[in-house]
């Protein structure tokens, strides 16, 4: 099965609209992750910049989608956001240099854990890549019991830009990295040179705080 790749702006817009999403808010998620990354200093533990960037992107993705009736999930410590119908989940992951390039096939930057493996297996099952077991509660795998597709917001930091795509994984290689895709929606680049990086704050309700002088 060949990978479907959306590259042209109108194709990207239309496909995201079918999923209930928009491109610019997703790119803003990536911007906020990059800002978190660059606020770290040499005095932070070496692993912190990547973790902080990932955490801020998960937060930003939820702040974008929860007002649209999506819901957060931390089941099995797998941080995703799930659409109102329960048929689509999005997780955030870092990708290699092939990310958001139509002339390359990206992989995740590091090996993934069992939750990602189960999510990919569920994608495979729903697309008929896996042979079903007899339908009994005792023999069904987590993949067979899942009724949602899990997408990855894949992000790669390059020298002068951050590239990103929203893609539906189909396989995990022997090294534990996601290396195959059913569909890829290329979101293009977020420039990080000079003054071009702009982050739009989330549209949250104003909070009124009643401040009184102490007696």
Buried (B, 14 or more C-beta within 10 A) or exposed (E): EEEBBBBEEEBBBEBBEEEBBBBEBBBBBBBBBBBBBEEBEEEEEEEBBBBBBBBBBBBBBBBBBEEEEBBBBEEEEBBBBBBEEEEBBBBBBBBBEBBBBEEEBBBBBBBBEEBBBBBBBBBBBBEEBBEEEEEEEEEBBBBBEBEBBBBBBBBBBEEEBBBBBBBBBBBBEEEBBBBBBBBBBBBBBBEBEEEEBEBEEBEEEEEEEEEEEEE
